[in-house]
Amino acid sequence: MLVDSPPESEQSAEPIPLTVTRKRRTLRAAGLLVSVGVLLLVCAAGLAVGAKSIPLGDVWHGLFHNSGTGNDVIVLDVRLPRTLLGLLVGAALGLAGAVMQALTRNPLAEPGLLGVNAGAAAAVVSAISFFGVTSIGGYVWFAFAGAAVVSVLVYALGGSRSATPVRLALAGTAATAALFGYVNAVQLLDSAALDRLRFWTVGSLASADMSTVEKVWPFIAVGIVLALLIARPLNALEMGDDTARSLGANLTRTRVLAMVCVTLLCGGATAACGPIVFVGLMVPHLVRAITGPDMRWILPYAAVLSPVLLLGADVLGRVVARPAEVQVGIVTALVGGPVFIQLVRRKRMAQL
């Protein structure tokens, strides 16, 4: 009597040997250490490169032996806050993008999908036009509050406890369209608001100072910790609702925590330097090619490599237009546009 052999899919579904698993972990850990080294180099470039090139020796002197004059002032009062803010904002945008892609199960999702950027922009233009706020330190709280309110609104519109990735994305798209319509209307009616908001909406690190860093870092730090804590339930959520439930994941709690995480990360980043696009889209895709689909590795990699992209774009913007500069939001848009088109083409070809 002939016995059928098991299907090919069953033959290939063998457990991965322990030695292979350990080797993968070692390679991932080594890659993360290399990424940290690259980030340190980019930070050094951010401190040394600008309208005026400063030798690394003078950068070191400015950081630890500030004389209050010359290069020391440039390093300590201008470039150090700019670099620190770039680290915070880059990590925030990368983590927010990775969390959103897991939450919506949409590989093309990015931090603006749930209306967080639009909420921050609407709050800022309201603060400028109606309350006379003129400084980043003044309207950072408005921006963060706007991002938080819109996140709650989108979650409610998406169905609250019965929210699904599609409903959340649709609610976020609708909120974004309505809020940016409001922003444009206020700008057209108030020329002062237009002039003050124009620089912020481009997305820039140029106006960074320690006051801005001090205001946003607690929110971003909490968001980073929260993102790392929900990595395992996000892994289950990416497999689909039914599979996630069978694995014991609490879908409502995971989605609520993910929304809070995105609000803290994207709201704080947008408040500090305006809406910067494509960082949260590009980096998670690059990271997945290195780590695979495991969020426990994707999130740490994204937190390290996203600042590399953002600070690298900022340095490039300073170099290409000396003695002026191209704002980092413009550089990331110019780089991210073709990348986004390529991702869409690849996704479309995969569906054919």
C-alpha positions as CSV (number, residue, x, y, z in Angstrom):
1,M,0.0,0.0,0.0
2,L,1.4,3.3,-1.1
3,V,1.6,6.1,1.5
4,D,1.4,9.6,0.3
5,S,4.4,11.8,1.1
6,P,3.6,14.9,3.1
7,P,3.0,18.1,1.1
8,E,6.0,20.2,0.1
9,S,4.9,23.0,2.5
10,E,4.9,20.5,5.4
11,Q,8.3,19.1,4.4
12,S,9.8,22.6,4.5
13,A,8.1,23.6,7.7
14,E,10.9,22.0,9.9
15,P,12.1,23.7,13.1
16,I,15.1,25.9,12.6
17,P,18.2,24.4,14.3
18,L,19.3,26.2,17.5
19,T,22.8,26.9,16.0
20,V,21.1,28.8,13.1
21,T,19.0,30.8,15.5
22,R,22.0,31.8,17.6
23,K,23.9,32.7,14.4
24,R,21.1,35.0,13.3
25,R,20.9,36.7,16.7
26,T,24.7,37.2,16.7
27,L,24.6,38.7,13.2
28,R,21.7,41.0,14.1
29,A,23.4,42.2,17.3
30,A,26.6,42.8,15.3
31,G,24.7,44.8,12.7
32,L,23.1,46.9,15.5
33,L,26.5,47.7,16.9
34,V,27.8,48.7,13.5
35,S,24.7,50.9,13.1
36,V,25.5,52.6,16.4
37,G,29.0,53.2,15.1
38,V,27.7,54.8,11.9
39,L,25.3,57.0,14.0
40,L,28.3,58.2,16.0
41,L,30.1,59.2,12.8
42,V,27.1,61.0,11.5
43,C,26.8,62.9,14.8
44,A,30.4,63.9,14.6
45,A,29.8,65.2,11.0
46,G,26.8,67.1,12.3
47,L,29.0,68.8,14.9
48,A,31.9,69.5,12.5
49,V,30.2,70.3,9.1
50,G,28.2,73.5,8.4
51,A,28.6,76.9,6.8
52,K,31.9,76.9,8.6
53,S,33.9,73.7,8.8
54,I,35.3,73.0,12.3
55,P,38.1,70.5,12.9
56,L,37.2,67.6,15.1
57,G,39.8,68.7,17.7
58,D,38.1,72.1,18.0
59,V,34.7,70.3,18.2
60,W,36.0,68.3,21.1
61,H,37.3,71.4,22.8
62,G,34.0,73.2,22.3
63,L,32.1,70.4,23.9
64,F,34.2,69.9,27.0
65,H,36.3,73.1,27.4
66,N,34.0,75.9,26.3
67,S,35.7,79.2,26.2
68,G,32.6,81.2,25.3
69,T,34.1,82.5,22.0
70,G,34.6,81.5,18.4
71,N,34.1,77.8,17.4
72,D,33.2,76.8,20.9
73,V,30.0,78.9,20.8
74,I,29.1,77.5,17.4
75,V,29.6,73.9,18.6
76,L,28.0,74.2,22.0
77,D,25.1,76.6,21.4
78,V,24.2,75.9,17.7
79,R,25.3,72.5,16.5
80,L,25.0,70.4,19.7
81,P,21.3,71.2,20.2
82,R,20.7,70.7,16.5
83,T,22.4,67.2,16.6
84,L,20.6,66.2,19.8
85,L,17.2,67.2,18.3
86,G,18.1,65.3,15.2
87,L,18.8,62.2,17.2
88,L,15.5,62.5,19.1
89,V,13.3,63.4,16.1
90,G,15.0,60.7,13.9
91,A,14.4,58.0,16.4
92,A,10.9,59.2,17.0
93,L,9.9,59.2,13.3
94,G,11.5,55.8,12.6
95,L,9.9,54.1,15.5
96,A,6.5,55.8,14.8
97,G,6.7,54.5,11.2
98,A,7.5,51.0,12.2
99,V,4.8,50.9,14.8
100,M,2.2,52.3,12.3
101,Q,3.2,49.7,9.7
102,A,2.6,47.0,12.2
103,L,-0.6,48.5,13.5
104,T,-2.2,49.0,10.1
105,R,-0.5,46.0,8.5
106,N,0.3,48.5,5.7
107,P,3.9,48.5,4.5
108,L,3.4,52.0,3.0
109,A,2.1,53.5,6.2
110,E,4.0,56.5,7.7
111,P,3.5,58.8,10.7
112,G,1.2,61.2,8.9
113,L,-1.4,58.4,8.1
114,L,-3.3,58.8,11.3
115,G,-3.5,62.5,11.2
116,V,-0.9,63.2,13.9
117,N,1.1,65.7,11.7
118,A,-2.1,67.4,10.6
119,G,-3.3,67.7,14.2
120,A,0.0,69.3,15.3
121,A,0.0,71.7,12.3
122,A,-3.6,72.8,13.0
123,A,-2.8,73.4,16.7
124,V,0.3,75.4,15.8
125,V,-1.5,77.6,13.2
126,S,-4.2,78.3,15.8
127,A,-1.7,79.2,18.4
128,I,0.0,81.7,16.0
129,S,-3.1,83.2,14.6
130,F,-5.4,83.4,17.7
131,F,-3.0,83.5,20.6
132,G,0.0,85.3,19.2
133,V,2.5,82.6,20.0
134,T,5.7,83.2,18.1
135,S,8.4,80.8,19.4
136,I,9.0,77.1,19.1
137,G,9.2,76.9,22.9
138,G,5.8,78.6,23.1
139,Y,3.8,76.5,20.6
140,V,5.4,73.1,21.2
141,W,2.7,72.4,23.8
142,F,0.0,73.4,21.3
143,A,1.4,71.0,18.7
144,F,1.6,68.1,21.1
145,A,-1.9,68.7,22.3
146,G,-3.2,68.9,18.8
147,A,-1.5,65.6,17.9
148,A,-2.9,63.9,21.0
149,V,-6.5,65.1,20.4
150,V,-6.5,64.0,16.8
151,S,-5.1,60.6,17.7
152,V,-8.0,60.1,20.1
153,L,-10.5,61.4,17.5
154,V,-9.2,59.1,14.8
155,Y,-9.3,56.1,17.1
156,A,-12.9,56.9,18.0
157,L,-13.9,57.4,14.4
158,G,-12.1,54.2,13.5
159,G,-14.4,52.2,15.8
160,S,-12.7,52.4,19.2
161,R,-12.6,48.8,20.5
162,S,-13.7,47.4,17.2
163,A,-11.2,49.4,15.2
164,T,-9.5,47.7,12.3
165,P,-6.4,48.7,10.3
166,V,-8.5,49.8,7.3
167,R,-10.9,51.9,9.4
168,L,-8.1,53.6,11.3
169,A,-6.4,54.4,8.0
170,L,-9.6,55.8,6.5
171,A,-10.4,57.9,9.6
172,G,-6.8,59.2,9.6
173,T,-7.0,60.2,5.9
174,A,-10.3,62.0,6.5
175,A,-9.0,63.9,9.5
176,T,-5.8,64.9,7.7
177,A,-7.8,66.3,4.7
178,A,-10.1,68.3,7.0
179,L,-7.3,69.6,9.2
180,F,-5.0,70.7,6.4
181,G,-7.9,72.4,4.8
182,Y,-8.4,74.4,8.0
183,V,-4.6,75.2,8.1
184,N,-4.7,76.5,4.6
185,A,-7.8,78.6,5.3
186,V,-6.2,80.2,8.3
187,Q,-3.0,80.9,6.5
188,L,-4.8,82.6,3.6
189,L,-6.8,84.8,6.0
190,D,-3.9,85.7,8.3
191,S,-0.7,86.7,6.5
192,A,1.2,86.9,9.8
193,A,0.4,83.2,10.5
194,L,1.5,82.3,7.0
195,D,4.9,84.0,7.5
196,R,5.6,82.4,10.9
197,L,4.4,79.0,9.9
198,R,6.1,78.8,6.5
199,F,9.5,77.9,8.0
200,W,8.0,75.4,10.4
201,T,5.9,73.5,7.8
202,V,9.0,72.9,5.7
203,G,10.6,70.7,8.4
204,S,13.8,72.0,9.8
205,L,16.4,71.5,12.5
206,A,18.0,74.9,11.9
207,S,16.2,76.7,14.8
208,A,17.0,74.0,17.4
209,D,18.1,75.1,20.8
210,M,18.4,73.4,24.2
211,S,15.0,74.7,25.3
212,T,13.3,72.9,22.5
213,V,15.2,69.7,23.3
214,E,14.3,69.9,27.0
215,K,10.6,70.3,26.2
216,V,10.3,67.4,23.8
217,W,12.7,64.8,25.1
218,P,10.5,63.4,27.9
219,F,7.6,62.7,25.6
220,I,9.8,61.1,22.9
221,A,11.7,59.1,25.6
222,V,8.4,57.7,27.0
223,G,7.3,56.9,23.4
224,I,10.6,55.0,22.7
225,V,10.3,52.9,25.8
226,L,6.6,52.2,25.1
227,A,7.4,51.1,21.5
228,L,10.0,48.7,22.7
229,L,7.7,47.2,25.3
230,I,4.9,46.4,22.8
231,A,7.2,44.8,20.2
232,R,6.0,41.3,21.0
233,P,2.2,42.0,20.8
234,L,2.9,43.9,17.6
235,N,4.4,40.8,16.2
236,A,1.2,38.9,16.9
237,L,-0.9,41.8,15.5
238,E,0.9,41.7,12.2
239,M,-0.2,38.1,11.7
240,G,-3.9,39.1,11.6
241,D,-6.6,39.5,14.3
242,D,-7.6,35.9,14.5
243,T,-4.0,34.6,14.8
244,A,-3.2,37.3,17.3
245,R,-6.2,36.3,19.5
246,S,-5.2,32.7,19.4
247,L,-1.7,33.7,20.6
248,G,-3.3,35.5,23.6
249,A,-2.7,39.1,22.4
250,N,-5.1,41.7,23.7
251,L,-6.0,43.5,20.4
252,T,-7.7,46.5,22.0
253,R,-4.9,47.2,24.5
254,T,-2.2,46.7,21.9
255,R,-3.9,49.2,19.5
256,V,-4.5,51.7,22.2
257,L,-0.8,51.5,23.4
258,A,0.3,51.8,19.8
259,M,-1.8,54.9,19.2
260,V,-0.4,56.4,22.4
261,C,3.1,55.6,21.3
262,V,2.7,57.1,17.8
263,T,1.1,60.2,19.4
264,L,4.1,60.7,21.8
265,L,6.7,60.1,19.1
266,C,5.2,61.8,16.1
267,G,3.6,64.6,18.1
268,G,6.8,65.5,19.9
269,A,8.9,65.3,16.7
270,T,6.5,67.4,14.7
271,A,6.1,69.9,17.5
272,A,9.9,70.4,17.6
273,C,10.8,70.9,14.0
274,G,7.6,70.6,11.8
275,P,6.4,67.7,9.7
276,I,9.3,65.8,8.2
277,V,8.2,63.2,5.7
278,F,9.4,59.8,4.5
279,V,11.8,59.0,7.3
280,G,9.2,56.8,9.0
281,L,8.5,55.1,5.7
282,M,12.0,54.5,4.3
283,V,13.9,53.3,7.4
284,P,11.5,50.5,8.5
285,H,11.7,49.0,4.9
286,L,15.5,49.1,5.0
287,V,15.5,47.6,8.5
288,R,13.1,44.7,7.5
289,A,15.6,43.7,4.8
290,I,18.2,43.3,7.5
291,T,16.3,41.9,10.4
292,G,13.3,40.1,8.9
293,P,9.8,40.7,10.3
294,D,10.6,40.5,14.0
295,M,9.5,43.8,15.7
296,R,11.9,43.1,18.6
297,W,14.7,43.7,16.2
298,I,13.0,46.1,13.8
299,L,12.4,48.7,16.5
300,P,15.9,49.0,17.9
301,Y,17.4,49.2,14.4
302,A,14.8,51.8,13.4
303,A,15.7,53.9,16.5
304,V,19.4,53.9,15.4
305,L,19.2,54.1,11.6
306,S,16.5,56.8,11.4
307,P,18.7,59.4,13.1
308,V,21.4,58.4,10.7
309,L,19.2,59.3,7.8
310,L,17.8,62.5,9.3
311,L,21.2,63.8,10.5
312,G,22.8,62.8,7.2
313,A,20.1,64.7,5.3
314,D,20.7,67.7,7.5
315,V,24.5,67.7,6.9
316,L,23.9,67.3,3.2
317,G,21.5,70.2,3.2
318,R,24.2,72.4,4.9
319,V,26.9,71.4,2.3
320,V,25.1,71.7,-1.0
321,A,24.0,75.3,-0.6
322,R,26.8,76.9,1.4
323,P,26.8,79.5,3.0
324,A,23.0,79.0,3.0
325,E,21.3,75.6,3.6
326,V,18.5,73.4,2.3
327,Q,16.1,72.4,5.1
328,V,16.2,68.8,6.1
329,G,12.5,68.4,5.3
330,I,13.2,69.3,1.7
331,V,16.2,66.9,1.5
332,T,14.2,63.9,2.9
333,A,11.3,64.7,0.5
334,L,13.6,64.7,-2.5
335,V,15.2,61.4,-1.4
336,G,12.0,59.8,-0.2
337,G,9.8,60.6,-3.2
338,P,11.6,58.2,-5.6
339,V,11.9,55.6,-2.9
340,F,8.2,55.8,-2.2
341,I,7.4,55.4,-6.0
342,Q,9.8,52.4,-6.1
343,L,8.1,50.8,-3.1
344,V,4.6,51.3,-4.6
345,R,5.8,49.7,-7.9
346,R,7.3,46.7,-6.1
347,K,4.1,46.2,-4.1
348,R,2.0,46.4,-7.3
349,M,4.3,44.0,-9.2
350,A,4.1,41.6,-6.3
351,Q,0.3,41.6,-6.5
352,L,0.2,40.8,-10.3
